[in-house]
Amino acid sequence: MEIPVSRDLIQKFRGNLEVPEIRVWCHPHYIETSGEDYYQVFESFKEAITFIETHFEAEGIPLIAFRGYEINLFAIDEAAKR
């Protein structure tokens, strides 16, 4: 099974994370506000999901960031079902 990951460009400049973190990317243009895309870091998936449900600028899926990659665990589950 192939693990769906994306290269995290921010890690190129900041160094690779040795401890995984849970991220939710936010895009101000989703709510017609100007500003740069950014991400919030959470200690649990429950906190991340609560944030997603209450912030319209947030992407709908939390990601795990680790060693220069962002991993979508929900996509891994979908890939396993195929």
A tleap script that builds the chain and sets N, CA, C and O, in Angstrom:
source leaprc.protein.ff14SB
mol = sequence {
  NMET GLU ILE PRO VAL SER ARG ASP LEU ILE
  GLN LYS PHE ARG GLY ASN LEU GLU VAL PRO
  GLU ILE ARG VAL TRP CYS HIE PRO HIE TYR
  ILE GLU THR SER GLY GLU ASP TYR TYR GLN
  VAL PHE GLU SER PHE LYS GLU ALA ILE THR
  PHE ILE GLU THR HIE PHE GLU ALA GLU GLY
  ILE PRO LEU ILE ALA PHE ARG GLY TYR GLU
  ILE ASN LEU PHE ALA ILE ASP GLU ALA ALA
  LYS CARG
}
set mol.1.N position { 0.847 -1.175 0.000 }
set mol.1.CA position { 0.000 0.000 0.000 }
set mol.1.C position { 0.892 1.237 0.000 }
set mol.1.O position { 1.846 1.322 0.772 }
set mol.2.N position { 0.581 2.175 -0.854 }
set mol.2.CA position { 1.324 3.433 -0.907 }
set mol.2.C position { 0.752 4.407 0.104 }
set mol.2.O position { -0.464 4.584 0.179 }
set mol.3.N position { 1.617 5.038 0.881 }
set mol.3.CA position { 1.183 6.008 1.887 }
set mol.3.C position { 1.094 7.382 1.242 }
set mol.3.O position { 2.090 7.873 0.710 }
set mol.4.N position { -0.085 8.022 1.277 }
set mol.4.CA position { -0.229 9.352 0.662 }
set mol.4.C position { 0.434 10.415 1.526 }
set mol.4.O position { -0.014 10.688 2.640 }
set mol.5.N position { 1.489 11.008 1.016 }
set mol.5.CA position { 2.193 12.068 1.735 }
set mol.5.C position { 2.435 13.229 0.798 }
set mol.5.O position { 2.391 13.078 -0.423 }
set mol.6.N position { 2.687 14.367 1.367 }
set mol.6.CA position { 3.106 15.514 0.569 }
set mol.6.C position { 4.348 16.100 1.213 }
set mol.6.O position { 4.509 16.051 2.433 }
set mol.7.N position { 5.208 16.644 0.404 }
set mol.7.CA position { 6.440 17.246 0.909 }
set mol.7.C position { 6.085 18.561 1.564 }
set mol.7.O position { 5.397 19.392 0.971 }
set mol.8.N position { 6.546 18.750 2.770 }
set mol.8.CA position { 6.270 19.967 3.520 }
set mol.8.C position { 7.383 20.970 3.250 }
set mol.8.O position { 8.488 20.821 3.772 }
set mol.9.N position { 7.108 21.989 2.443 }
set mol.9.CA position { 8.125 22.967 2.071 }
set mol.9.C position { 8.622 23.771 3.260 }
set mol.9.O position { 9.778 24.194 3.277 }
set mol.10.N position { 7.778 23.987 4.245 }
set mol.10.CA position { 8.197 24.746 5.419 }
set mol.10.C position { 9.331 24.017 6.133 }
set mol.10.O position { 10.231 24.660 6.673 }
set mol.11.N position { 9.300 22.703 6.143 }
set mol.11.CA position { 10.337 21.936 6.810 }
set mol.11.C position { 11.704 22.152 6.171 }
set mol.11.O position { 12.726 22.032 6.847 }
set mol.12.N position { 11.737 22.466 4.885 }
set mol.12.CA position { 13.006 22.712 4.200 }
set mol.12.C position { 13.770 23.847 4.878 }
set mol.12.O position { 14.997 23.806 4.969 }
set mol.13.N position { 13.053 24.847 5.348 }
set mol.13.CA position { 13.677 26.023 5.933 }
set mol.13.C position { 13.813 25.923 7.444 }
set mol.13.O position { 14.685 26.565 8.030 }
set mol.14.N position { 12.983 25.142 8.068 }
set mol.14.CA position { 12.935 25.088 9.529 }
set mol.14.C position { 13.651 23.865 10.090 }
set mol.14.O position { 13.902 23.806 11.294 }
set mol.15.N position { 13.979 22.907 9.267 }
set mol.15.CA position { 14.560 21.662 9.758 }
set mol.15.C position { 13.479 20.611 9.893 }
set mol.15.O position { 12.309 20.937 10.091 }
set mol.16.N position { 13.859 19.376 9.788 }
set mol.16.CA position { 12.880 18.287 9.855 }
set mol.16.C position { 12.464 18.018 11.299 }
set mol.16.O position { 13.301 17.971 12.200 }
set mol.17.N position { 11.177 17.845 11.502 }
set mol.17.CA position { 10.652 17.543 12.828 }
set mol.17.C position { 11.039 16.120 13.217 }
set mol.17.O position { 10.870 15.193 12.425 }
set mol.18.N position { 11.546 15.944 14.405 }
set mol.18.CA position { 11.841 14.614 14.915 }
set mol.18.C position { 10.663 14.075 15.726 }
set mol.18.O position { 10.540 12.868 15.932 }
set mol.19.N position { 9.807 14.975 16.180 }
set mol.19.CA position { 8.605 14.582 16.919 }
set mol.19.C position { 7.406 14.954 16.068 }
set mol.19.O position { 7.270 16.114 15.678 }
set mol.20.N position { 6.530 13.999 15.769 }
set mol.20.CA position { 5.368 14.320 14.917 }
set mol.20.C position { 4.487 15.387 15.546 }
set mol.20.O position { 4.379 15.483 16.768 }
set mol.21.N position { 3.857 16.191 14.685 }
set mol.21.CA position { 2.873 17.158 15.157 }
set mol.21.C position { 1.622 17.054 14.292 }
set mol.21.O position { 1.688 16.672 13.123 }
set mol.22.N position { 0.490 17.397 14.880 }
set mol.22.CA position { -0.790 17.381 14.178 }
set mol.22.C position { -1.038 18.792 13.676 }
set mol.22.O position { -1.011 19.748 14.452 }
set mol.23.N position { -1.281 18.923 12.371 }
set mol.23.CA position { -1.483 20.237 11.754 }
set mol.23.C position { -2.821 20.329 11.053 }
set mol.23.O position { -3.347 19.347 10.528 }
set mol.24.N position { -3.353 21.535 11.060 }
set mol.24.CA position { -4.501 21.871 10.229 }
set mol.24.C position { -4.112 23.122 9.460 }
set mol.24.O position { -3.793 24.152 10.053 }
set mol.25.N position { -4.140 23.025 8.142 }
set mol.25.CA position { -3.828 24.178 7.297 }
set mol.25.C position { -5.042 25.083 7.188 }
set mol.25.O position { -6.176 24.614 7.091 }
set mol.26.N position { -4.790 26.388 7.204 }
set mol.26.CA position { -5.849 27.387 7.096 }
set mol.26.C position { -5.560 28.301 5.914 }
set mol.26.O position { -4.411 28.644 5.637 }
set mol.27.N position { -6.625 28.683 5.228 }
set mol.27.CA position { -6.522 29.509 4.033 }
set mol.27.C position { -7.495 30.680 4.158 }
set mol.27.O position { -8.696 30.512 3.948 }
set mol.28.N position { -6.982 31.870 4.502 }
set mol.28.CA position { -7.861 33.027 4.692 }
set mol.28.C position { -8.766 33.319 3.500 }
set mol.28.O position { -9.864 33.847 3.680 }
set mol.29.N position { -8.329 32.987 2.287 }
set mol.29.CA position { -9.168 33.274 1.119 }
set mol.29.C position { -10.453 32.427 1.114 }
set mol.29.O position { -11.395 32.762 0.397 }
set mol.30.N position { -10.510 31.346 1.893 }
set mol.30.CA position { -11.742 30.563 2.006 }
set mol.30.C position { -12.879 31.408 2.577 }
set mol.30.O position { -14.048 31.185 2.262 }
set mol.31.N position { -12.523 32.387 3.424 }
set mol.31.CA position { -13.539 33.239 4.046 }
set mol.31.C position { -13.421 34.679 3.542 }
set mol.31.O position { -13.820 35.630 4.215 }
set mol.32.N position { -12.859 34.806 2.338 }
set mol.32.CA position { -12.737 36.098 1.657 }
set mol.32.C position { -11.985 37.128 2.498 }
set mol.32.O position { -12.369 38.296 2.566 }
set mol.33.N position { -10.910 36.674 3.133 }
set mol.33.CA position { -10.035 37.539 3.906 }
set mol.33.C position { -8.650 37.468 3.288 }
set mol.33.O position { -8.252 36.417 2.786 }
set mol.34.N position { -7.928 38.540 3.315 }
set mol.34.CA position { -6.567 38.500 2.777 }
set mol.34.C position { -5.618 37.937 3.831 }
set mol.34.O position { -5.913 37.955 5.026 }
set mol.35.N position { -4.503 37.449 3.378 }
set mol.35.CA position { -3.494 36.912 4.285 }
set mol.35.C position { -2.855 35.661 3.717 }
set mol.35.O position { -3.363 35.049 2.777 }
set mol.36.N position { -1.748 35.303 4.299 }
set mol.36.CA position { -1.007 34.119 3.871 }
set mol.36.C position { -1.615 32.859 4.469 }
set mol.36.O position { -2.202 32.891 5.551 }
set mol.37.N position { -1.469 31.752 3.755 }
set mol.37.CA position { -1.863 30.461 4.308 }
set mol.37.C position { -0.985 30.165 5.523 }
set mol.37.O position { 0.179 30.562 5.567 }
set mol.38.N position { -1.542 29.476 6.494 }
set mol.38.CA position { -0.801 29.129 7.703 }
set mol.38.C position { -1.357 27.831 8.253 }
set mol.38.O position { -2.383 27.341 7.783 }
set mol.39.N position { -0.682 27.271 9.250 }
set mol.39.CA position { -1.223 26.089 9.891 }
set mol.39.C position { -1.223 26.262 11.400 }
set mol.39.O position { -0.415 27.005 11.958 }
set mol.40.N position { -2.143 25.562 12.046 }
set mol.40.CA position { -2.235 25.509 13.495 }
set mol.40.C position { -1.743 24.121 13.914 }
set mol.40.O position { -1.966 23.141 13.203 }
set mol.41.N position { -1.083 24.041 15.051 }
set mol.41.CA position { -0.592 22.777 15.585 }
set mol.41.C position { -1.436 22.397 16.800 }
set mol.41.O position { -1.764 23.244 17.631 }
set mol.42.N position { -1.783 21.111 16.892 }
set mol.42.CA position { -2.635 20.621 17.970 }
set mol.42.C position { -2.001 19.434 18.667 }
set mol.42.O position { -1.174 18.728 18.089 }
set mol.43.N position { -2.395 19.218 19.918 }
set mol.43.CA position { -1.871 18.096 20.692 }
set mol.43.C position { -2.683 16.829 20.485 }
set mol.43.O position { -2.200 15.736 20.780 }
set mol.44.N position { -3.914 16.952 19.983 }
set mol.44.CA position { -4.746 15.767 19.769 }
set mol.44.C position { -5.601 15.942 18.518 }
set mol.44.O position { -5.856 17.060 18.071 }
set mol.45.N position { -6.036 14.821 17.968 }
set mol.45.CA position { -6.936 14.883 16.818 }
set mol.45.C position { -8.275 15.485 17.220 }
set mol.45.O position { -8.905 16.173 16.417 }
set mol.46.N position { -8.715 15.240 18.435 }
set mol.46.CA position { -9.986 15.805 18.898 }
set mol.46.C position { -9.938 17.333 18.849 }
set mol.46.O position { -10.882 17.968 18.378 }
set mol.47.N position { -8.846 17.921 19.332 }
set mol.47.CA position { -8.694 19.385 19.267 }
set mol.47.C position { -8.672 19.867 17.821 }
set mol.47.O position { -9.278 20.886 17.492 }
set mol.48.N position { -7.968 19.128 16.954 }
set mol.48.CA position { -7.881 19.512 15.545 }
set mol.48.C position { -9.253 19.475 14.881 }
set mol.48.O position { -9.607 20.397 14.147 }
set mol.49.N position { -10.024 18.429 15.127 }
set mol.49.CA position { -11.360 18.297 14.530 }
set mol.49.C position { -12.283 19.398 15.040 }
set mol.49.O position { -13.053 19.964 14.264 }
set mol.50.N position { -12.217 19.708 16.326 }
set mol.50.CA position { -13.026 20.803 16.885 }
set mol.50.C position { -12.680 22.120 16.204 }
set mol.50.O position { -13.572 22.904 15.879 }
set mol.51.N position { -11.390 22.368 15.986 }
set mol.51.CA position { -10.952 23.585 15.293 }
set mol.51.C position { -11.516 23.624 13.872 }
set mol.51.O position { -12.029 24.652 13.431 }
set mol.52.N position { -11.417 22.502 13.162 }
set mol.52.CA position { -11.923 22.429 11.782 }
set mol.52.C position { -13.414 22.739 11.736 }
set mol.52.O position { -13.880 23.449 10.845 }
set mol.53.N position { -14.149 22.209 12.691 }
set mol.53.CA position { -15.604 22.401 12.713 }
set mol.53.C position { -16.010 23.843 13.010 }
set mol.53.O position { -17.120 24.250 12.670 }
set mol.54.N position { -15.133 24.613 13.635 }
set mol.54.CA position { -15.496 25.976 14.037 }
set mol.54.C position { -14.786 27.071 13.252 }
set mol.54.O position { -15.052 28.253 13.470 }
set mol.55.N position { -13.894 26.702 12.348 }
set mol.55.CA position { -13.150 27.697 11.560 }
set mol.55.C position { -13.310 27.386 10.077 }
set mol.55.O position { -12.789 26.386 9.584 }
set mol.56.N position { -14.024 28.239 9.382 }
set mol.56.CA position { -14.326 28.006 7.971 }
set mol.56.C position { -13.106 28.101 7.065 }
set mol.56.O position { -13.125 27.597 5.942 }
set mol.57.N position { -12.044 28.745 7.547 }
set mol.57.CA position { -10.843 28.859 6.722 }
set mol.57.C position { -9.957 27.610 6.797 }
set mol.57.O position { -8.968 27.507 6.072 }
set mol.58.N position { -10.308 26.670 7.666 }
set mol.58.CA position { -9.493 25.470 7.870 }
set mol.58.C position { -9.792 24.392 6.831 }
set mol.58.O position { -10.934 24.219 6.404 }
set mol.59.N position { -8.737 23.667 6.431 }
set mol.59.CA position { -8.932 22.481 5.590 }
set mol.59.C position { -9.664 21.436 6.419 }
set mol.59.O position { -9.616 21.476 7.649 }
set mol.60.N position { -10.327 20.520 5.772 }
set mol.60.CA position { -11.169 19.555 6.464 }
set mol.60.C position { -10.465 18.352 7.048 }
set mol.60.O position { -11.115 17.503 7.658 }
set mol.61.N position { -9.152 18.252 6.881 }
set mol.61.CA position { -8.441 17.058 7.338 }
set mol.61.C position { -7.167 17.464 8.071 }
set mol.61.O position { -6.355 18.218 7.534 }
set mol.62.N position { -6.987 16.960 9.312 }
set mol.62.CA position { -5.719 17.204 9.994 }
set mol.62.C position { -4.627 16.317 9.391 }
set mol.62.O position { -4.904 15.220 8.906 }
set mol.63.N position { -3.398 16.798 9.426 }
set mol.63.CA position { -2.255 16.063 8.888 }
set mol.63.C position { -1.244 15.802 9.992 }
set mol.63.O position { -1.156 16.556 10.961 }
set mol.64.N position { -0.483 14.729 9.837 }
set mol.64.CA position { 0.643 14.457 10.716 }
set mol.64.C position { 1.898 14.946 10.004 }
set mol.64.O position { 2.186 14.505 8.891 }
set mol.65.N position { 2.643 15.846 10.624 }
set mol.65.CA position { 3.905 16.326 10.055 }
set mol.65.C position { 5.048 15.630 10.788 }
set mol.65.O position { 5.093 15.607 12.018 }
set mol.66.N position { 5.980 15.058 10.001 }
set mol.66.CA position { 7.096 14.328 10.591 }
set mol.66.C position { 8.221 14.195 9.582 }
set mol.66.O position { 8.015 13.705 8.472 }
set mol.67.N position { 9.391 14.624 9.964 }
set mol.67.CA position { 10.591 14.493 9.146 }
set mol.67.C position { 10.441 15.022 7.724 }
set mol.67.O position { 10.882 14.386 6.767 }
set mol.68.N position { 9.828 16.165 7.596 }
set mol.68.CA position { 9.738 16.820 6.297 }
set mol.68.C position { 8.579 16.376 5.426 }
set mol.68.O position { 8.510 16.757 4.257 }
set mol.69.N position { 7.670 15.584 5.964 }
set mol.69.CA position { 6.498 15.142 5.212 }
set mol.69.C position { 5.239 15.439 5.999 }
set mol.69.O position { 5.259 15.522 7.227 }
set mol.70.N position { 4.146 15.599 5.275 }
set mol.70.CA position { 2.824 15.684 5.892 }
set mol.70.C position { 2.046 14.458 5.439 }
set mol.70.O position { 1.957 14.178 4.243 }
set mol.71.N position { 1.486 13.732 6.393 }
set mol.71.CA position { 0.798 12.475 6.102 }
set mol.71.C position { -0.678 12.633 6.406 }
set mol.71.O position { -1.061 13.076 7.488 }
set mol.72.N position { -1.503 12.264 5.434 }
set mol.72.CA position { -2.954 12.293 5.589 }
set mol.72.C position { -3.397 10.891 6.002 }
set mol.72.O position { -3.511 10.000 5.160 }
set mol.73.N position { -3.648 10.694 7.303 }
set mol.73.CA position { -4.030 9.370 7.796 }
set mol.73.C position { -5.384 8.919 7.261 }
set mol.73.O position { -5.621 7.719 7.121 }
set mol.74.N position { -6.269 9.853 6.961 }
set mol.74.CA position { -7.574 9.499 6.429 }
set mol.74.C position { -7.434 8.898 5.039 }
set mol.74.O position { -8.168 7.974 4.689 }
set mol.75.N position { -6.497 9.412 4.240 }
set mol.75.CA position { -6.276 8.873 2.898 }
set mol.75.C position { -5.653 7.486 2.958 }
set mol.75.O position { -5.897 6.661 2.078 }
set mol.76.N position { -4.844 7.216 3.994 }
set mol.76.CA position { -4.270 5.880 4.146 }
set mol.76.C position { -5.391 4.879 4.358 }
set mol.76.O position { -5.375 3.795 3.775 }
set mol.77.N position { -6.356 5.228 5.181 }
set mol.77.CA position { -7.497 4.349 5.443 }
set mol.77.C position { -8.266 4.086 4.152 }
set mol.77.O position { -8.652 2.947 3.886 }
set mol.78.N position { -8.491 5.122 3.347 }
set mol.78.CA position { -9.207 4.961 2.068 }
set mol.78.C position { -8.413 4.082 1.110 }
set mol.78.O position { -8.997 3.256 0.408 }
set mol.79.N position { -7.087 4.245 1.068 }
set mol.79.CA position { -6.257 3.446 0.189 }
set mol.79.C position { -6.281 1.974 0.602 }
set mol.79.O position { -6.233 1.085 -0.248 }
set mol.80.N position { -6.355 1.725 1.898 }
set mol.80.CA position { -6.393 0.344 2.398 }
set mol.80.C position { -7.694 -0.350 2.015 }
set mol.80.O position { -7.716 -1.570 1.856 }
set mol.81.N position { -8.770 0.404 1.865 }
set mol.81.CA position { -10.074 -0.175 1.523 }
set mol.81.C position { -10.159 -0.585 0.067 }
set mol.81.O position { -11.013 -1.393 -0.299 }
set mol.82.N position { -9.279 -0.036 -0.779 }
set mol.82.CA position { -9.327 -0.353 -2.216 }
set mol.82.C position { -8.773 -1.705 -2.511 }
set mol.82.O position { -8.743 -2.120 -3.670 }
savepdb mol mol.pdb
quit
